[in-house]
Amino acid sequence: MKHVLLHLFYVFICCSVLSGCQKQLLSAGGPSYSAVSQAAPRTLPIRTYAAVRALKKDKKEEAKKEEKKERRVIDDKDRPKPFGKTAWVPVDDVYVKRFYARVIHSATDSIDMLKRFQKLDFTPADQPVYIDLKLDMKLEKKKKVDPFVSTVHLPHPFRTEMNKVLVFTEDSGQAAFAKENGAAFVGGAELIQPILDDEISADFYVAVPDMLTKIVPLKNKLRKKFPKSKRGTVTNNISQAMQLFKTGHEYQVESECFVRTQIATLDMPSEQIFANLQAILTDVCLRRPASLGPFVERAIMSSQTSEAIWFRTESVLPEVAQTDQK
């Protein structure tokens, strides 16, 4: 108990001494504790910070310059443009297509590849061969080529049966001439009802100009096959129309700029397939002036069971290119 009392007395004396010292400092005008704690920290001028930043920036730029190495220049004039992180061209036939530039073949090589695919896949030899063309329909002064329908005489027809042609005419002489040239059906307004009832159908419908007003009820039934002057199915020259449509091959522009049509069967010789391809491309390219550039932007060839092969159309039309240049 005595020790505790002595400890408390010692603490009381220390506190009284400290309070007396503080009073003397205040009376003498010395700095207070709050004034000392609020003293402003040491600061550097703004110019010093700007100089330090400039020095750091210069050091970084110098380090980058030292890291850069001289780039080796590769002559890639005659090479296809690479796609992704791969080499220029594939080494063999097995590769991931999306990692390489698209390979565009010639027309003759494309035909040979289709025949090779047919043998490797054991698919039917008489399967059809198709082409898919994308056309540049632009003309001068923001004009465009209107979608068209055309009929072509192929050098080597791939269909064994002739097309059925129906001729609308009320002239007995023209009717007899049409029957002699192989027309399947010939007549006037009496053919309207059988066509509406699906009793009569044909591949091509030809009409003389005098019959157009009488066969108007067939517009909704025939639709695209309805006789039109643009397609050559409205004419007085029955013999020329019969020669064209009886053995002709019809194609049309779909979706404003695409031509998708069959050109041959795969069992035909390669020379005949190429000749049919050339005939169709020649007829297509006549629809726009050659001075505006190539009409066909993209050309694809395929069979019924094979993959699509991109091919070049320039080599298919050498004669047309030469005549245009002259």
C-alpha positions as CSV (number, residue, x, y, z in Angstrom):
1,M,0.0,0.0,0.0
2,K,2.8,2.4,0.8
3,H,4.4,1.7,-2.6
4,V,1.2,2.6,-4.5
5,L,0.8,5.8,-2.6
6,L,4.4,6.8,-3.4
7,H,3.9,6.0,-7.1
8,L,0.8,8.2,-7.3
9,F,2.6,11.1,-5.5
10,Y,5.4,10.8,-8.0
11,V,3.0,11.0,-10.9
12,F,1.3,14.1,-9.5
13,I,4.6,15.9,-9.0
14,C,5.6,15.2,-12.6
15,C,2.4,16.5,-14.0
16,S,2.6,19.7,-12.1
17,V,6.1,20.4,-13.2
18,L,5.2,19.8,-16.9
19,S,2.2,22.2,-16.7
20,G,4.4,24.9,-15.2
21,C,6.9,24.6,-18.0
22,Q,4.2,24.9,-20.7
23,K,2.9,28.1,-19.0
24,Q,6.4,29.6,-19.1
25,L,6.8,28.9,-22.8
26,L,3.5,30.5,-23.7
27,S,4.3,33.6,-21.6
28,A,7.7,33.8,-23.4
29,G,6.0,33.8,-26.9
30,G,7.4,30.4,-28.0
31,P,5.7,28.2,-30.7
32,S,2.8,26.1,-29.6
33,Y,2.2,22.4,-30.4
34,S,-0.5,23.2,-32.9
35,A,1.7,25.8,-34.7
36,V,4.5,23.3,-35.0
37,S,2.2,20.6,-36.4
38,Q,0.8,22.9,-39.1
39,A,4.2,23.9,-40.4
40,A,4.2,23.7,-44.3
41,P,6.2,20.8,-45.8
42,R,9.2,21.4,-47.9
43,T,8.2,21.8,-51.6
44,L,10.2,22.0,-54.8
45,P,9.6,24.6,-57.5
46,I,7.5,23.6,-60.6
47,R,10.4,24.1,-62.9
48,T,12.3,21.3,-61.2
49,Y,9.5,18.8,-61.8
50,A,9.2,19.8,-65.5
51,A,13.0,19.3,-65.9
52,V,12.8,15.8,-64.3
53,R,9.9,14.7,-66.6
54,A,11.8,15.9,-69.7
55,L,14.8,13.9,-68.6
56,K,12.8,10.8,-68.0
57,K,11.1,11.1,-71.4
58,D,14.4,11.6,-73.2
59,K,15.8,8.5,-71.5
60,K,12.7,6.4,-72.6
61,E,13.0,7.5,-76.2
62,E,16.7,6.7,-76.3
63,A,16.0,3.2,-74.9
64,K,13.3,2.6,-77.6
65,K,15.7,3.7,-80.4
66,E,18.3,1.3,-79.1
67,E,15.9,-1.6,-79.1
68,K,14.7,-1.1,-82.7
69,K,16.5,-3.2,-85.2
70,E,16.9,-2.9,-89.0
71,R,13.9,-4.6,-90.8
72,R,14.8,-7.0,-93.5
73,V,13.1,-6.2,-96.8
74,I,11.5,-9.2,-98.6
75,D,10.7,-9.1,-102.3
76,D,7.1,-10.3,-102.4
77,K,6.1,-8.9,-105.8
78,D,5.2,-12.3,-107.4
79,R,3.9,-14.0,-104.2
80,P,0.3,-14.1,-103.0
81,K,-0.5,-11.9,-100.1
82,P,-0.3,-13.9,-96.8
83,F,-3.2,-14.2,-94.5
84,G,-2.5,-14.5,-90.8
85,K,0.7,-15.9,-89.2
86,T,1.6,-18.4,-91.9
87,A,3.9,-18.9,-94.9
88,W,3.2,-17.5,-98.4
89,V,1.7,-20.6,-100.0
90,P,0.8,-24.1,-98.7
91,V,3.4,-26.8,-99.1
92,D,1.0,-29.6,-99.9
93,D,-2.7,-30.3,-100.4
94,V,-3.6,-30.6,-96.7
95,Y,-3.8,-27.2,-94.9
96,V,-6.1,-24.9,-93.0
97,K,-7.7,-22.6,-95.6
98,R,-8.3,-19.6,-93.4
99,F,-4.6,-19.3,-92.6
100,Y,-3.6,-18.9,-96.3
101,A,-4.5,-16.6,-99.2
102,R,-7.2,-17.9,-101.5
103,V,-5.9,-19.8,-104.5
104,I,-7.5,-18.9,-107.8
105,H,-7.0,-21.5,-110.5
106,S,-7.4,-21.3,-114.3
107,A,-10.6,-22.6,-115.9
108,T,-8.9,-25.7,-117.4
109,D,-7.3,-26.6,-114.1
110,S,-10.6,-26.2,-112.3
111,I,-12.3,-28.6,-114.7
112,D,-9.5,-31.1,-114.2
113,M,-9.8,-30.8,-110.4
114,L,-13.6,-31.5,-110.6
115,K,-13.0,-34.6,-112.6
116,R,-10.3,-35.7,-110.1
117,F,-12.6,-35.1,-107.1
118,Q,-15.3,-37.2,-108.7
119,K,-12.9,-40.2,-109.0
120,L,-11.6,-39.8,-105.5
121,D,-15.1,-39.5,-103.9
122,F,-16.7,-42.3,-106.1
123,T,-19.6,-39.9,-107.0
124,P,-21.8,-40.2,-110.1
125,A,-19.9,-39.3,-113.3
126,D,-22.8,-37.6,-115.0
127,Q,-23.5,-35.1,-112.2
128,P,-24.1,-31.5,-113.3
129,V,-21.4,-28.8,-113.4
130,Y,-22.4,-25.3,-112.2
131,I,-20.9,-21.8,-112.3
132,D,-21.6,-18.9,-109.9
133,L,-20.7,-15.5,-111.2
134,K,-20.8,-12.2,-109.3
135,L,-21.2,-9.2,-111.7
136,D,-20.2,-5.6,-111.4
137,M,-23.5,-4.0,-112.5
138,K,-22.2,-0.4,-112.2
139,L,-22.3,2.0,-115.2
140,E,-21.3,5.6,-115.8
141,K,-23.0,8.4,-113.8
142,K,-24.4,6.2,-111.0
143,K,-26.4,4.0,-113.4
144,K,-26.6,0.3,-113.2
145,V,-27.2,-2.6,-115.6
146,D,-30.7,-3.9,-115.3
147,P,-31.0,-7.6,-114.3
148,F,-31.4,-9.6,-117.5
149,V,-32.5,-13.0,-118.8
150,S,-30.7,-14.5,-121.8
151,T,-30.8,-17.6,-123.9
152,V,-27.6,-19.0,-125.4
153,H,-26.8,-21.7,-127.9
154,L,-24.3,-24.0,-126.2
155,P,-21.7,-25.6,-128.6
156,H,-22.3,-28.9,-126.8
157,P,-25.8,-29.3,-125.3
158,F,-25.9,-31.4,-122.2
159,R,-29.6,-32.1,-122.3
160,T,-30.8,-35.0,-124.4
161,E,-34.4,-33.8,-124.7
162,M,-35.4,-30.6,-126.6
163,N,-37.2,-27.8,-124.8
164,K,-40.9,-27.5,-125.2
165,V,-42.0,-24.3,-126.9
166,L,-45.6,-23.0,-127.0
167,V,-46.4,-20.4,-129.7
168,F,-49.3,-18.0,-129.4
169,T,-50.6,-17.0,-132.8
170,E,-53.9,-16.9,-134.7
171,D,-52.3,-16.8,-138.1
172,S,-52.7,-20.2,-139.8
173,G,-49.5,-19.7,-141.8
174,Q,-47.4,-18.9,-138.8
175,A,-49.1,-21.8,-136.9
176,A,-48.2,-24.3,-139.6
177,F,-44.6,-23.0,-139.8
178,A,-44.3,-23.3,-136.0
179,K,-45.4,-26.9,-136.0
180,E,-43.0,-27.7,-138.8
181,N,-40.1,-26.3,-136.7
182,G,-40.9,-28.4,-133.7
183,A,-43.4,-26.3,-131.6
184,A,-45.0,-28.5,-128.9
185,F,-48.2,-26.4,-128.8
186,V,-49.6,-23.8,-131.2
187,G,-52.8,-21.8,-130.8
188,G,-54.5,-18.6,-129.8
189,A,-56.8,-17.6,-126.9
190,E,-58.2,-21.1,-126.6
191,L,-54.9,-22.2,-124.9
192,I,-55.4,-19.9,-122.0
193,Q,-57.8,-22.0,-120.0
194,P,-55.8,-25.3,-120.4
195,I,-52.7,-23.5,-119.2
196,L,-54.5,-22.1,-116.1
197,D,-55.8,-25.6,-115.4
198,D,-52.2,-27.1,-115.6
199,E,-53.2,-29.3,-118.5
200,I,-50.5,-27.7,-120.8
201,S,-47.0,-26.5,-119.8
202,A,-43.9,-25.6,-121.7
203,D,-40.3,-24.4,-121.1
204,F,-40.7,-21.3,-123.3
205,Y,-43.8,-19.3,-124.3
206,V,-43.5,-17.4,-127.6
207,A,-46.1,-14.9,-128.8
208,V,-46.6,-12.6,-131.8
209,P,-47.2,-9.0,-130.9
210,D,-50.9,-9.1,-131.7
211,M,-51.5,-11.8,-129.0
212,L,-50.1,-9.9,-126.0
213,T,-53.4,-8.1,-125.1
214,K,-55.3,-11.4,-125.4
215,I,-53.0,-13.5,-123.1
216,V,-52.9,-11.0,-120.2
217,P,-54.8,-13.4,-117.9
218,L,-51.7,-15.6,-117.9
219,K,-49.4,-13.1,-116.3
220,N,-49.8,-14.3,-112.8
221,K,-49.6,-17.9,-113.9
222,L,-46.6,-17.8,-116.1
223,R,-44.7,-15.0,-114.2
224,K,-41.1,-15.0,-115.5
225,K,-42.0,-17.2,-118.4
226,F,-44.6,-14.7,-119.7
227,P,-43.6,-13.5,-123.2
228,K,-41.5,-10.3,-123.2
229,S,-39.7,-8.5,-125.9
230,K,-36.5,-8.2,-123.8
231,R,-36.2,-12.0,-123.7
232,G,-36.9,-12.4,-127.4
233,T,-40.2,-14.3,-126.8
234,V,-42.3,-11.6,-128.5
235,T,-41.5,-11.7,-132.2
236,N,-43.0,-12.2,-135.7
237,N,-39.9,-14.2,-136.7
238,I,-41.2,-17.6,-135.6
239,S,-38.4,-19.6,-137.3
240,Q,-35.6,-17.7,-135.5
241,A,-37.4,-18.0,-132.2
242,M,-37.9,-21.7,-132.6
243,Q,-34.2,-22.3,-133.4
244,L,-33.2,-20.3,-130.4
245,F,-35.6,-21.7,-127.8
246,K,-35.9,-25.3,-128.9
247,T,-32.2,-26.1,-128.1
248,G,-31.2,-22.9,-126.2
249,H,-29.9,-22.7,-122.6
250,E,-31.5,-19.9,-120.5
251,Y,-29.9,-18.2,-117.5
252,Q,-30.8,-15.0,-115.6
253,V,-29.4,-12.5,-113.1
254,E,-30.5,-13.3,-109.5
255,S,-30.3,-11.1,-106.4
256,E,-29.3,-8.1,-108.6
257,C,-25.8,-9.3,-109.5
258,F,-25.4,-13.1,-109.4
259,V,-25.6,-15.6,-112.2
260,R,-26.0,-19.3,-111.2
261,T,-26.5,-21.8,-113.9
262,Q,-25.5,-25.2,-115.2
263,I,-23.0,-25.4,-118.0
264,A,-22.4,-29.1,-118.6
265,T,-22.2,-32.6,-117.0
266,L,-19.0,-33.9,-115.5
267,D,-18.8,-36.9,-117.8
268,M,-18.4,-34.7,-120.9
269,P,-14.8,-34.1,-122.2
270,S,-12.9,-31.2,-120.7
271,E,-12.8,-29.4,-124.1
272,Q,-16.6,-29.4,-124.4
273,I,-17.1,-28.2,-120.8
274,F,-14.6,-25.3,-121.5
275,A,-16.4,-24.5,-124.8
276,N,-19.8,-24.2,-123.0
277,L,-18.2,-22.1,-120.3
278,Q,-16.7,-19.8,-122.9
279,A,-20.1,-19.4,-124.7
280,I,-21.9,-18.3,-121.5
281,L,-19.2,-16.0,-120.3
282,T,-19.0,-14.3,-123.7
283,D,-22.7,-13.7,-123.7
284,V,-22.6,-12.3,-120.2
285,C,-19.7,-9.9,-120.9
286,L,-21.6,-8.4,-123.9
287,R,-24.1,-6.9,-121.5
288,R,-21.7,-4.1,-120.3
289,P,-19.1,-2.1,-122.2
290,A,-15.6,-3.5,-121.7
291,S,-14.2,0.1,-121.3
292,L,-15.7,0.1,-117.8
293,G,-13.5,-2.7,-116.7
294,P,-14.1,-6.4,-116.1
295,F,-17.8,-7.3,-115.8
296,V,-17.2,-10.5,-113.7
297,E,-15.9,-9.8,-110.3
298,R,-15.8,-13.3,-109.0
299,A,-16.2,-16.7,-110.6
300,I,-16.8,-20.1,-108.9
301,M,-17.1,-23.5,-110.5
302,S,-18.4,-26.7,-108.8
303,S,-20.1,-29.9,-109.4
304,Q,-23.1,-31.4,-107.5
305,T,-20.9,-33.1,-104.9
306,S,-17.6,-31.2,-105.0
307,E,-16.3,-28.2,-103.2
308,A,-16.3,-24.7,-104.8
309,I,-13.3,-23.8,-106.9
310,W,-12.5,-20.2,-107.7
311,F,-11.2,-19.6,-111.2
312,R,-10.0,-16.7,-113.4
313,T,-12.2,-15.6,-116.3
314,E,-9.6,-13.6,-118.2
315,S,-8.1,-16.7,-119.8
316,V,-11.5,-17.9,-121.0
317,L,-12.1,-14.8,-123.1
318,P,-8.9,-14.0,-125.0
319,E,-10.6,-13.1,-128.3
320,V,-13.0,-10.7,-126.6
321,A,-10.2,-8.9,-124.8
322,Q,-8.3,-8.5,-128.1
323,T,-11.2,-7.1,-130.0
324,D,-12.0,-4.6,-127.2
325,Q,-8.5,-3.3,-127.1
326,K,-8.6,-2.6,-130.9
